[in-house]
Amino acid sequence: QGKTLTQSDLFGLIADYLDFSSENERVDSDFITISSKRLKNATNQFLKAGPDERIFYLVDQSMLGNLKNGFAFTDKAFYWKAILQPNHAAYYTELQQIKIEKDIININGHFFDTGKRSFNLKIALLLKRLSRM
């Protein structure tokens, strides 16, 4: 409570909010063991993190498990790309609008959907929390 983004354990906060162990998602947080091809796909498709950004979690939502679609949390932003949609980024310091509309999240005017109502709610709550830090 009352901590800024730089003072917080964001890795732990994200893990607590999203409770990946209760979700059926392919999540990468160990970037030593991830294949270079999957990591390259993510960076080419949606993960446009700067050189000074720390990547915490990559969640693969592609049909083939190749990380061409999915989302990522870093120490500065939330990045995502859905099938047949452009990639988007939402920096925590610039989050202005986070709403649930018909079980889909509206983030600063852009839609995001994991395909699971409860997981969308967890992400929306997390983003609201991050926007207040």
C-alpha positions as a Python dict, from the first residue, in 0.01 Angstrom:
ca = {
    (1, 'Q'): (0, 0, 0),
    (2, 'G'): (125, 345, -89),
    (3, 'K'): (436, 222, -270),
    (4, 'T'): (541, 353, -609),
    (5, 'L'): (616, 132, -909),
    (6, 'T'): (990, 148, -841),
    (7, 'Q'): (948, 60, -472),
    (8, 'S'): (719, -238, -527),
    (9, 'D'): (787, -604, -594),
    (10, 'L'): (602, -594, -926),
    (11, 'F'): (694, -952, -1013),
    (12, 'G'): (526, -1074, -694),
    (13, 'L'): (233, -834, -724),
    (14, 'I'): (155, -953, -1077),
    (15, 'A'): (189, -1318, -972),
    (16, 'D'): (-44, -1263, -676),
    (17, 'Y'): (-313, -1088, -879),
    (18, 'L'): (-308, -1325, -1175),
    (19, 'D'): (-256, -1650, -982),
    (20, 'F'): (-114, -1829, -1287),
    (21, 'S'): (-128, -2164, -1107),
    (22, 'S'): (-508, -2157, -1131),
    (23, 'E'): (-506, -2065, -1500),
    (24, 'N'): (-447, -2290, -1799),
    (25, 'E'): (-201, -2060, -1974),
    (26, 'R'): (151, -2106, -2103),
    (27, 'V'): (351, -1855, -1900),
    (28, 'D'): (721, -1783, -1935),
    (29, 'S'): (910, -1599, -1665),
    (30, 'D'): (1251, -1765, -1702),
    (31, 'F'): (1404, -1606, -2007),
    (32, 'I'): (1713, -1824, -1997),
    (33, 'T'): (1517, -2138, -2083),
    (34, 'I'): (1269, -1991, -2334),
    (35, 'S'): (1353, -2077, -2693),
    (36, 'S'): (1509, -1794, -2890),
    (37, 'K'): (1254, -1848, -3169),
    (38, 'R'): (956, -1798, -2934),
    (39, 'L'): (1116, -1491, -2775),
    (40, 'K'): (1193, -1347, -3119),
    (41, 'N'): (830, -1404, -3225),
    (42, 'A'): (707, -1216, -2918),
    (43, 'T'): (941, -922, -2975),
    (44, 'N'): (854, -906, -3345),
    (45, 'Q'): (479, -926, -3284),
    (46, 'F'): (395, -740, -2963),
    (47, 'L'): (665, -712, -2698),
    (48, 'K'): (819, -374, -2780),
    (49, 'A'): (999, -331, -2448),
    (50, 'G'): (1283, -82, -2426),
    (51, 'P'): (1639, -187, -2338),
    (52, 'D'): (1594, -63, -1981),
    (53, 'E'): (1269, -256, -1925),
    (54, 'R'): (1258, -571, -1719),
    (55, 'I'): (1026, -839, -1859),
    (56, 'F'): (839, -1030, -1589),
    (57, 'Y'): (589, -1255, -1765),
    (58, 'L'): (513, -1361, -2122),
    (59, 'V'): (180, -1535, -2173),
    (60, 'D'): (139, -1729, -2497),
    (61, 'Q'): (-209, -1722, -2646),
    (62, 'S'): (-117, -1842, -2994),
    (63, 'M'): (-276, -2154, -3134),
    (64, 'L'): (60, -2313, -3216),
    (65, 'G'): (247, -2214, -2899),
    (66, 'N'): (485, -1992, -3093),
    (67, 'L'): (424, -1667, -2897),
    (68, 'K'): (299, -1473, -3199),
    (69, 'N'): (-10, -1375, -2997),
    (70, 'G'): (-27, -1314, -2628),
    (71, 'F'): (60, -1059, -2367),
    (72, 'A'): (344, -951, -2144),
    (73, 'F'): (399, -760, -1824),
    (74, 'T'): (718, -562, -1772),
    (75, 'D'): (824, -322, -1500),
    (76, 'K'): (680, -35, -1708),
    (77, 'A'): (400, -159, -1932),
    (78, 'F'): (149, -419, -2042),
    (79, 'Y'): (192, -537, -2403),
    (80, 'W'): (-50, -750, -2603),
    (81, 'K'): (-152, -880, -2943),
    (82, 'A'): (-456, -1085, -3036),
    (83, 'I'): (-511, -1286, -3352),
    (84, 'L'): (-577, -1061, -3654),
    (85, 'Q'): (-536, -749, -3438),
    (86, 'P'): (-253, -495, -3412),
    (87, 'N'): (-19, -497, -3115),
    (88, 'H'): (-77, -254, -2828),
    (89, 'A'): (108, -123, -2526),
    (90, 'A'): (-26, 37, -2210),
    (91, 'Y'): (231, 205, -1987),
    (92, 'Y'): (127, 192, -1623),
    (93, 'T'): (187, 565, -1580),
    (94, 'E'): (-40, 640, -1877),
    (95, 'L'): (-333, 411, -1794),
    (96, 'Q'): (-641, 629, -1805),
    (97, 'Q'): (-926, 392, -1883),
    (98, 'I'): (-969, 31, -1777),
    (99, 'K'): (-1322, -100, -1814),
    (100, 'I'): (-1486, -437, -1855),
    (101, 'E'): (-1731, -429, -2146),
    (102, 'K'): (-1916, -752, -2225),
    (103, 'D'): (-1644, -957, -2051),
    (104, 'I'): (-1368, -791, -2257),
    (105, 'I'): (-1126, -533, -2117),
    (106, 'N'): (-1109, -186, -2268),
    (107, 'I'): (-762, -43, -2200),
    (108, 'N'): (-728, 322, -2306),
    (109, 'G'): (-970, 260, -2592),
    (110, 'H'): (-817, -70, -2707),
    (111, 'F'): (-975, -407, -2647),
    (112, 'F'): (-804, -700, -2479),
    (113, 'D'): (-948, -1047, -2422),
    (114, 'T'): (-795, -1365, -2285),
    (115, 'G'): (-1108, -1559, -2374),
    (116, 'K'): (-1176, -1620, -2006),
    (117, 'R'): (-1405, -1393, -1809),
    (118, 'S'): (-1237, -1454, -1471),
    (119, 'F'): (-885, -1407, -1610),
    (120, 'N'): (-992, -1082, -1781),
    (121, 'L'): (-1124, -958, -1448),
    (122, 'K'): (-795, -1040, -1274),
    (123, 'I'): (-600, -849, -1540),
    (124, 'A'): (-836, -550, -1523),
    (125, 'L'): (-802, -532, -1144),
    (126, 'L'): (-423, -560, -1170),
    (127, 'L'): (-404, -284, -1431),
    (128, 'K'): (-623, -58, -1216),
    (129, 'R'): (-389, -120, -924),
    (130, 'L'): (-80, -49, -1136),
    (131, 'S'): (-234, 274, -1267),
    (132, 'R'): (-265, 404, -911),
    (133, 'M'): (99, 342, -821),
}
